[in-house]
Amino acid sequence: MVATAVEGPGRGVRRGLPPGPRAPAIVQTLVWAVAPTWLMDRCARRLGSTFTVTFAPSGIKLVMVSDPEAVRAVFTAPAEVAPSGAGASPVAPVMGPSSVVVLTGPEHMRQRKLLLPPFHGERMREYEDVIVKATRNDMASWPLGTPMRLQERTRKITLEVILRAVFGVQDERMGPLKQAIGDLLRPTHTVAMLRFALRRPTGARPTGAIGEALARLDGLIYEEIGRRRAQRDLDGRTDILSLLLQARDEDGEGMTDEELRDELVTLLLAGHETTATSVAWALERLVRHPAKLRRLMAEIDGGETAGEAYMTAVINETLRVRPVVPLVVRLLKEELQVGEYRLPAGTRVVPAIYLANRNPRVYEGPGEFRPERFLEKGPETFSWIPFGGGIRRCIGASFAMQEMKLILRTVLSELEPSLPGGAIGRRWRHGEWNRRRAITLVPSAGARVVWRRRPVKA
């Protein structure tokens, strides 16, 4: 469908889909698979802040928007007009039909209300010791003086946190769950998961190795839910699974085992890889900006008296310039005015997180790492969207921010990172590029750093 201008009172409003790359759909798909940020950057430069990308062989079209007003139009549209497109995504069967990410309408709001309490307020403090302990335990095995792929370590830390804080699993139950999760998220599955994600949705679960790994994880999760339901001390437990077992909706109904399974898998997939990658990106940026690293370490050394203004700015800037998830999708049920386009029902309209966070109309030097830009004022709602927006903003955003702060504070209070020397350092001197890992963007070399122990404070 070609966009056409509307004459008369609506002059200037275009109907239909905006233009996209001239390359065939199969070429767009291949480029998207291996270099998504390159494709988005190129399209934004050539076509502007609104454009259409077409995938083959499904024929699916994504209308990407990044102007703040266009993003606002999508995120503030009524839920019945622009519901989440996750339910129509091929990855929906992985999370399950009861996932808060997949559900829309009243069902989504019910699940959201049941999930929110454990992630806000005083409950957050219950997990601080878990995060710090998991970080220190892993740090004990970090090599000093030699290059290390940091992302591999941060993934271990955040997995430990998820299993303890969310699942409430004790040491003797850790092994099988870690194995099952590792099998599901194995890097060799990235191509298969991407191929599964790009096909036209059928509602069927993935098959092959991914399907088998998901089935093993499901079995362990249902077993854990059954064990927890049989316990009589739920009132005294603080893990999120135990809290969800006690949660009740307005009709006094709790979650079924199937609903719990879907939410736990969602929390695992949405909160494990993303937070680990964001911490790795933060340190990947900091080692290439030594003055900013020193400023952050000075704030950490100052303790409570120094506050955490710069820490917050560093994290906000990392999430802006290196968002882990590049986009979110809304599937229009009715026509919607988005910027200068009146998009028809059935359109998959995509607030492009990566592009919105780098909009040159909003940010000076959009590709540069400048935490200072967030010291005077915080991020703007529709031009800083690493957690999505509107009524579907990520439930775990506060938890993720707290986890990132605690991991960075714990690590940098004892160790100091630097850029590797030699050929490795020269190759990545200017920074690691975005590499696709399933649906996330990760540091291409795993965020390589060299650690040395900081001098003991007098």
Backbone torsions as a table, in degrees:
resi	resn	phi	psi	omega
1	MET	NA	127.3	-178.8
2	VAL	-96.4	136.7	179.1
3	ALA	-69.1	137.5	177.0
4	THR	-128.5	143.0	179.1
5	ALA	-76.2	145.0	178.7
6	VAL	-97.4	127.4	-179.9
7	GLU	-83.4	168.4	174.8
8	GLY	81.7	-143.5	-175.7
9	PRO	-57.9	-28.4	-177.6
10	GLY	-95.0	17.1	-175.9
11	ARG	-52.2	135.4	-179.6
12	GLY	97.2	-16.0	177.0
13	VAL	-90.8	130.2	-178.2
14	ARG	-103.5	135.7	176.3
15	ARG	-100.4	147.1	179.8
16	GLY	97.7	-168.2	-176.1
17	LEU	-92.3	144.2	177.0
18	PRO	-68.1	163.3	-179.7
19	PRO	-67.5	162.8	178.4
20	GLY	-137.3	-172.4	179.3
21	PRO	-59.2	150.6	178.3
22	ARG	-77.7	-18.9	-177.4
23	ALA	-62.0	149.0	176.9
24	PRO	-57.3	156.3	-177.4
25	ALA	-57.7	-37.2	-178.6
26	ILE	-65.3	-35.7	177.9
27	VAL	-68.9	-43.7	177.2
28	GLN	-58.2	-40.4	-179.1
29	THR	-65.1	-45.0	-179.5
30	LEU	-64.4	-42.0	178.6
31	VAL	-65.6	-42.3	177.9
32	TRP	-59.9	-36.0	-177.7
33	ALA	-68.1	-35.2	-173.8
34	VAL	-107.4	-25.0	-176.3
35	ALA	-145.9	65.3	-174.5
36	PRO	-63.2	-38.7	-178.3
37	THR	-71.3	-33.6	175.8
38	TRP	-61.9	-43.6	179.9
39	LEU	-63.9	-44.9	-179.6
40	MET	-64.5	-44.2	178.5
41	ASP	-59.5	-45.2	-177.3
42	ARG	-65.4	-43.4	179.4
43	CYS	-63.9	-41.9	-179.5
44	ALA	-63.3	-38.9	179.3
45	ARG	-67.4	-39.7	-173.8
46	ARG	-88.7	-32.1	-170.9
47	LEU	-115.3	-12.5	-178.6
48	GLY	99.0	-166.4	-172.2
49	SER	-81.4	-5.3	179.2
50	THR	-132.4	124.3	-179.1
51	PHE	-157.5	167.7	-176.5
52	THR	-117.5	132.3	174.5
53	VAL	-113.3	136.5	-177.3
54	THR	-116.0	133.8	-178.7
55	PHE	-107.7	146.1	176.0
56	ALA	-120.3	149.4	4.9
57	PRO	-88.7	1.4	-173.5
58	SER	-68.8	-28.7	-174.8
59	GLY	79.3	5.4	-179.9
60	ILE	-65.5	136.0	178.3
61	LYS	-115.4	135.3	175.7
62	LEU	-115.5	123.6	175.2
63	VAL	-94.3	108.5	-175.5
64	MET	-93.0	133.8	179.0
65	VAL	-128.5	147.5	-180.0
66	SER	-142.8	-7.7	175.1
67	ASP	-68.5	136.4	-176.5
68	PRO	-53.5	-38.4	-179.4
69	GLU	-70.0	-35.6	176.5
70	ALA	-68.8	-41.1	176.6
71	VAL	-61.9	-42.2	178.0
72	ARG	-59.3	-44.6	-178.8
73	ALA	-58.8	-38.7	-179.3
74	VAL	-73.4	-47.8	-174.9
75	PHE	-72.1	-25.1	-179.0
76	THR	-100.1	-0.2	176.6
77	ALA	-64.1	146.1	177.6
78	PRO	-54.0	145.0	-176.3
79	ALA	-58.8	-31.6	-178.9
80	GLU	-76.6	-15.2	178.8
81	VAL	-91.6	-43.9	-176.3
82	ALA	-131.1	68.0	178.0
83	PRO	-71.6	166.2	177.5
84	SER	-58.7	143.1	175.7
85	GLY	-89.4	2.9	-176.8
86	ALA	-63.7	-33.2	-179.5
87	GLY	-65.4	-25.7	177.9
88	ALA	-95.5	6.9	-178.7
89	SER	-87.4	146.7	176.2
90	PRO	-62.8	-18.8	179.8
91	VAL	-84.1	-6.9	179.6
92	ALA	-57.6	-40.4	179.7
93	PRO	-62.5	-22.0	177.9
94	VAL	-70.5	-46.2	179.4
95	MET	-75.4	-34.9	178.0
96	GLY	106.8	155.0	-174.4
97	PRO	-67.4	-18.6	-178.9
98	SER	-98.6	5.6	179.1
99	SER	-65.4	139.7	177.4
100	VAL	-61.9	-23.9	177.5
101	VAL	-74.1	-31.9	-175.3
102	VAL	-88.5	-38.1	-175.2
103	LEU	-65.9	153.9	174.2
104	THR	-132.6	167.6	174.3
105	GLY	65.9	-149.7	-177.5
106	PRO	-58.1	-35.3	179.9
107	GLU	-64.1	-39.3	177.4
108	HIS	-63.7	-44.7	-179.0
109	MET	-64.5	-36.6	177.4
110	ARG	-61.8	-49.9	-179.2
111	GLN	-63.8	-39.1	-179.2
112	ARG	-62.2	-43.4	179.4
113	LYS	-64.8	-35.0	178.4
114	LEU	-70.7	-31.7	-175.6
115	LEU	-86.0	-27.7	-171.2
116	LEU	-61.4	-46.5	-171.8
117	PRO	-51.9	-43.1	-178.5
118	PRO	-66.0	-15.0	-174.3
119	PHE	-103.4	9.8	-176.4
120	HIS	-138.2	161.9	174.5
121	GLY	66.3	-144.8	-174.9
122	GLU	-64.2	-24.1	-179.9
123	ARG	-57.1	-32.8	-177.6
124	MET	-59.9	-34.4	-177.2
125	ARG	-67.5	-22.7	179.8
126	GLU	-62.8	-23.5	-172.5
127	TYR	-101.9	-1.9	-176.7
128	GLU	-61.3	-46.8	-179.5
129	ASP	-63.2	-36.3	178.7
130	VAL	-61.4	-44.7	-178.1
131	ILE	-66.3	-46.7	-179.2
132	VAL	-64.0	-43.6	-179.1
133	LYS	-65.1	-42.7	178.9
134	ALA	-62.4	-38.4	179.5
135	THR	-66.2	-49.4	-178.3
136	ARG	-64.5	-37.7	179.1
137	ASN	-62.0	-40.7	-179.8
138	ASP	-75.3	-35.6	179.2
139	MET	-58.9	-28.7	-177.2
140	ALA	-60.1	-22.8	-178.2
141	SER	-105.9	7.4	-179.6
142	TRP	-73.6	134.6	177.4
143	PRO	-74.9	146.1	177.9
144	LEU	-107.1	138.5	174.6
145	GLY	83.2	-0.5	178.2
146	THR	-130.1	151.7	-178.3
147	PRO	-60.6	140.3	-179.5
148	MET	-135.8	139.3	174.5
149	ARG	-81.5	102.1	-171.8
150	LEU	-65.5	-35.3	-175.1
151	GLN	-62.1	-33.1	177.3
152	GLU	-60.9	-35.8	-178.5
153	ARG	-78.2	-40.3	-179.9
154	THR	-67.0	-30.5	176.1
155	ARG	-65.0	-38.3	177.4
156	LYS	-65.2	-39.7	-179.6
157	ILE	-64.9	-49.8	-176.5
158	THR	-68.9	-29.9	174.6
159	LEU	-65.4	-43.3	177.0
160	GLU	-59.1	-42.3	179.9
161	VAL	-64.4	-44.8	180.0
162	ILE	-60.0	-45.9	-176.5
163	LEU	-66.9	-34.0	-178.8
164	ARG	-86.1	-46.6	-174.8
165	ALA	-80.3	-37.8	-177.3
166	VAL	-92.1	-53.0	-177.7
167	PHE	-82.1	-24.1	-178.0
168	GLY	69.1	29.3	-175.4
169	VAL	-81.8	138.3	176.5
170	GLN	-90.4	171.5	-172.7
171	ASP	-53.2	-43.3	-174.5
172	GLU	-68.0	-16.9	-179.2
173	ARG	-102.4	-2.3	-174.6
174	MET	-68.3	-45.8	-171.3
175	GLY	-51.4	-58.4	-177.5
176	PRO	-60.1	-39.2	179.6
177	LEU	-67.1	-43.7	177.7
178	LYS	-60.2	-40.5	179.7
179	GLN	-63.8	-46.2	-178.5
180	ALA	-64.7	-41.1	179.4
181	ILE	-68.0	-41.9	177.5
182	GLY	-60.7	-39.2	178.1
183	ASP	-64.3	-40.6	-178.5
184	LEU	-67.9	-38.3	-175.0
185	LEU	-98.9	14.6	-178.4
186	ARG	-56.1	134.2	-178.3
187	PRO	-54.8	-30.7	-179.1
188	THR	-67.0	-13.7	178.5
189	HIS	-86.9	-4.4	-174.3
190	THR	-57.9	-47.7	-178.6
191	VAL	-63.5	-44.1	180.0
192	ALA	-63.4	-41.9	179.2
193	MET	-65.8	-39.8	179.0
194	LEU	-65.1	-43.9	178.9
195	ARG	-61.5	-39.7	177.5
196	PHE	-64.8	-39.0	-176.5
197	ALA	-72.9	-28.4	-175.3
198	LEU	-88.2	-10.0	-178.8
199	ARG	-79.3	164.5	178.7
200	ARG	-67.8	134.4	-174.2
201	PRO	-60.5	139.4	175.4
202	THR	-124.0	-14.5	-177.2
203	GLY	87.4	-6.8	-178.0
204	ALA	-82.3	147.1	175.8
205	ARG	-69.3	155.6	176.4
206	PRO	-65.0	151.7	179.2
207	THR	-111.5	-170.6	178.0
208	GLY	68.4	-149.8	-175.5
209	ALA	-62.8	-38.5	179.4
210	ILE	-65.4	-44.1	178.7
211	GLY	-61.6	-40.6	178.9
212	GLU	-66.3	-41.7	178.5
213	ALA	-64.6	-39.6	178.7
214	LEU	-65.5	-38.5	179.0
215	ALA	-64.8	-40.4	178.4
216	ARG	-65.1	-41.3	178.5
217	LEU	-64.7	-42.4	178.6
218	ASP	-57.5	-44.2	-179.5
219	GLY	-59.3	-43.2	179.4
220	LEU	-68.0	-38.1	179.8
221	ILE	-66.5	-45.4	178.5
222	TYR	-62.8	-36.3	176.6
223	GLU	-63.8	-41.4	179.2
224	GLU	-66.6	-39.9	177.6
225	ILE	-62.3	-43.3	179.1
226	GLY	-62.6	-42.8	178.8
227	ARG	-63.1	-40.5	-178.2
228	ARG	-69.8	-38.9	178.9
229	ARG	-62.3	-29.9	-177.7
230	ALA	-79.9	-12.4	-178.5
231	GLN	-80.3	149.8	-177.0
232	ARG	-105.7	6.5	-177.0
233	ASP	-111.7	28.1	-177.8
234	LEU	-58.4	-35.1	-178.8
235	ASP	-61.3	-26.7	-177.4
236	GLY	-96.2	-0.2	-177.9
237	ARG	-96.1	150.2	-177.3
238	THR	-115.9	-4.5	179.2
239	ASP	-68.0	154.3	-172.1
240	ILE	-67.2	-35.7	176.5
241	LEU	-58.0	-46.5	-179.8
242	SER	-63.4	-38.4	178.3
243	LEU	-66.9	-38.9	179.2
244	LEU	-68.6	-33.5	176.7
245	LEU	-63.1	-27.6	-179.5
246	GLN	-93.3	-11.2	-176.4
247	ALA	-68.6	143.8	179.0
248	ARG	-133.3	143.1	177.9
249	ASP	-85.4	-172.2	-175.6
250	GLU	-65.1	-20.9	178.1
251	ASP	-94.9	6.1	-180.0
252	GLY	79.8	12.2	-179.4
253	GLU	-93.9	140.5	175.7
254	GLY	-96.4	-176.6	179.3
255	MET	-81.8	144.3	172.3
256	THR	-77.9	168.4	177.0
257	ASP	-59.5	-38.0	-179.1
258	GLU	-66.3	-41.4	178.1
259	GLU	-64.3	-42.7	178.6
260	LEU	-61.9	-42.8	179.5
261	ARG	-59.0	-46.9	-177.4
262	ASP	-64.3	-39.6	179.9
263	GLU	-70.3	-37.0	179.3
264	LEU	-66.8	-42.3	177.4
265	VAL	-64.3	-39.4	178.2
266	THR	-62.3	-47.5	178.9
267	LEU	-61.7	-37.1	179.5
268	LEU	-65.5	-49.7	-176.3
269	LEU	-72.3	-36.9	-176.4
270	ALA	-83.4	-24.3	-172.5
271	GLY	-112.0	-5.3	-177.6
272	HIS	-94.3	-65.6	-177.8
273	GLU	-63.4	-41.2	-173.6
274	THR	-64.5	-48.0	-179.0
275	THR	-66.8	-42.5	178.8
276	ALA	-59.2	-42.9	-178.7
277	THR	-68.7	-38.2	179.6
278	SER	-63.9	-40.3	176.6
279	VAL	-63.6	-43.2	178.7
280	ALA	-62.4	-42.4	178.4
281	TRP	-63.3	-39.5	-179.6
282	ALA	-59.2	-45.5	-178.7
283	LEU	-75.3	-31.4	173.9
284	GLU	-60.4	-39.2	177.5
285	ARG	-72.1	-43.1	-174.8
286	LEU	-64.5	-39.2	-178.1
287	VAL	-67.9	-18.8	177.5
288	ARG	-94.8	1.6	176.8
289	HIS	-136.5	74.1	-171.9
290	PRO	-56.3	-36.1	-179.7
291	ALA	-64.5	-36.8	179.1
292	LYS	-72.3	-36.8	175.5
293	LEU	-61.8	-46.0	179.9
294	ARG	-62.7	-38.7	179.4
295	ARG	-64.2	-41.1	178.3
296	LEU	-65.9	-43.0	-179.8
297	MET	-64.8	-36.1	177.0
298	ALA	-63.8	-39.5	177.3
299	GLU	-64.7	-41.9	178.2
300	ILE	-62.2	-43.0	180.0
301	ASP	-64.4	-26.4	-179.9
302	GLY	-73.9	-12.3	177.6
303	GLY	66.3	-150.2	-175.6
304	GLU	-63.2	-30.0	-177.7
305	THR	-67.2	-25.6	-179.5
306	ALA	-86.5	-15.9	-176.7
307	GLY	71.7	-161.4	179.3
308	GLU	-140.6	33.9	-179.4
309	ALA	-61.7	-44.1	-178.0
310	TYR	-73.3	-35.7	175.1
311	MET	-57.5	-47.2	179.1
312	THR	-61.9	-41.6	179.5
313	ALA	-64.1	-40.5	178.5
314	VAL	-61.3	-45.2	-178.8
315	ILE	-67.8	-44.3	178.2
316	ASN	-59.1	-41.7	-179.3
317	GLU	-70.6	-37.0	176.2
318	THR	-61.7	-47.2	-179.8
319	LEU	-65.5	-26.6	177.1
320	ARG	-74.3	-53.5	-170.8
321	VAL	-83.9	-21.2	178.5
322	ARG	-134.2	63.4	177.3
323	PRO	-65.1	140.8	-176.5
324	VAL	-79.1	-38.5	176.7
325	VAL	-104.0	122.3	-170.8
326	PRO	-81.9	-14.5	-175.5
327	LEU	-162.6	164.1	169.1
328	VAL	-130.2	158.2	-172.9
329	VAL	-123.2	137.9	170.0
330	ARG	-122.7	137.3	-178.3
331	LEU	-108.0	106.9	-172.9
332	LEU	-68.0	130.9	174.7
333	LYS	-96.1	-18.4	177.2
334	GLU	-139.2	168.5	174.3
335	GLU	-59.4	145.5	178.2
336	LEU	-145.1	133.9	175.2
337	GLN	-80.0	116.8	179.5
338	VAL	-127.3	105.6	-174.4
339	GLY	62.9	-130.7	-179.4
340	GLU	-88.7	0.2	-177.2
341	TYR	-106.8	135.8	169.1
342	ARG	-99.2	101.1	-173.2
343	LEU	-84.2	138.3	-177.8
344	PRO	-77.1	160.2	173.5
345	ALA	-56.6	144.8	-178.3
346	GLY	94.7	-9.5	-179.9
347	THR	-73.8	136.3	169.0
348	ARG	-90.5	102.2	-179.1
349	VAL	-99.4	134.6	-167.2
350	VAL	-124.3	104.7	165.5
351	PRO	-63.4	110.4	-175.9
352	ALA	-82.5	100.4	-176.2
353	ILE	-55.4	-47.3	-177.3
354	TYR	-57.7	-45.0	-177.3
355	LEU	-77.6	-39.6	179.0
356	ALA	-60.6	-39.3	-179.7
357	ASN	-70.9	-14.3	-178.3
358	ARG	-119.7	22.0	-177.0
359	ASN	-64.5	118.6	-176.7
360	PRO	-66.8	-17.9	176.1
361	ARG	-74.2	-19.2	-177.4
362	VAL	-103.9	-40.7	-172.2
363	TYR	-115.4	128.8	171.3
364	GLU	-75.8	132.7	-176.4
365	GLY	57.6	57.6	-170.5
366	PRO	-60.3	-26.3	-179.9
367	GLY	-90.2	-3.5	-177.5
368	GLU	-89.6	150.9	179.5
369	PHE	-91.2	101.2	-177.1
370	ARG	-132.1	83.6	178.4
371	PRO	-56.7	-28.3	-176.7
372	GLU	-59.2	-23.1	-178.5
373	ARG	-63.9	-20.5	-178.4
374	PHE	-103.9	9.1	179.4
375	LEU	-79.5	-37.5	-178.4
376	GLU	-82.2	-34.5	176.8
377	LYS	-147.4	150.0	-178.3
378	GLY	-76.6	177.2	-179.5
379	PRO	-62.2	148.7	175.8
380	GLU	-85.6	144.5	-169.0
381	THR	-56.0	-43.3	-172.0
382	PHE	-107.8	9.7	174.6
383	SER	-124.2	8.5	173.6
384	TRP	-141.9	97.6	-169.7
385	ILE	-130.8	43.9	-179.2
386	PRO	-64.2	-21.5	179.2
387	PHE	-106.0	18.6	-176.4
388	GLY	77.4	-155.0	-178.4
389	GLY	-169.3	176.0	-179.5
390	GLY	69.7	-154.6	-177.5
391	ILE	-72.0	-5.7	-179.9
392	ARG	-109.6	16.7	176.8
393	ARG	-57.4	143.3	-174.9
394	CYS	-50.9	123.9	-179.8
395	ILE	-62.9	-34.5	-175.9
396	GLY	-89.7	16.4	-176.3
397	ALA	-59.6	-46.4	-179.2
398	SER	-64.0	-40.8	178.0
399	PHE	-62.4	-44.6	-179.1
400	ALA	-63.3	-44.0	179.1
401	MET	-61.3	-44.4	179.8
402	GLN	-64.5	-41.3	179.9
403	GLU	-63.8	-43.5	178.7
404	MET	-61.6	-44.4	180.0
405	LYS	-61.4	-45.7	-176.7
406	LEU	-67.6	-39.7	178.6
407	ILE	-64.8	-47.6	-179.7
408	LEU	-63.1	-43.5	179.8
409	ARG	-62.6	-43.8	-178.5
410	THR	-64.5	-45.3	-178.2
411	VAL	-66.9	-50.5	-172.4
412	LEU	-76.9	-10.1	173.9
413	SER	-77.3	-18.3	-177.9
414	GLU	-117.7	-30.6	-174.4
415	LEU	-126.3	153.6	176.5
416	GLU	-122.4	127.0	-178.5
417	PRO	-92.0	156.3	173.4
418	SER	-147.0	167.0	179.7
419	LEU	-77.2	136.5	177.5
420	PRO	-58.2	148.7	177.7
421	GLY	-91.1	-172.9	175.9
422	GLY	67.5	-153.3	-175.9
423	ALA	-64.4	-37.3	-179.9
424	ILE	-62.6	-46.1	-179.4
425	GLY	-64.4	-40.7	180.0
426	ARG	-64.9	-37.2	-177.6
427	ARG	-65.7	-37.6	-174.6
428	TRP	-111.8	24.0	-174.8
429	ARG	-57.5	-40.1	-175.5
430	HIS	-89.7	-4.9	177.1
431	GLY	127.7	152.6	177.1
432	GLU	-85.5	141.6	-179.5
433	TRP	-87.3	167.0	179.5
434	ASN	-72.5	124.5	173.9
435	ARG	-116.4	138.6	-179.6
436	ARG	-74.6	133.8	168.6
437	ARG	-130.2	99.2	-172.3
438	ALA	57.4	-115.8	-177.8
439	ILE	-102.6	10.0	-179.6
440	THR	-112.3	164.3	178.1
441	LEU	-112.6	121.0	-174.0
442	VAL	-123.4	161.7	176.9
443	PRO	-61.5	133.0	-171.6
444	SER	-61.6	-29.9	179.6
445	ALA	-108.9	14.2	178.6
446	GLY	80.7	15.8	-176.8
447	ALA	60.9	70.7	-179.0
448	ARG	-75.1	128.5	176.2
449	VAL	-141.5	163.4	172.8
450	VAL	-118.9	132.6	-177.3
451	TRP	-106.2	144.6	166.7
452	ARG	-133.8	150.1	-178.7
453	ARG	-75.4	137.0	178.5
454	ARG	-76.3	148.2	177.5
455	PRO	-59.5	143.3	177.5
456	VAL	-67.8	132.4	-179.4
457	LYS	-69.9	140.9	179.2
458	ALA	-69.8	NA	NA
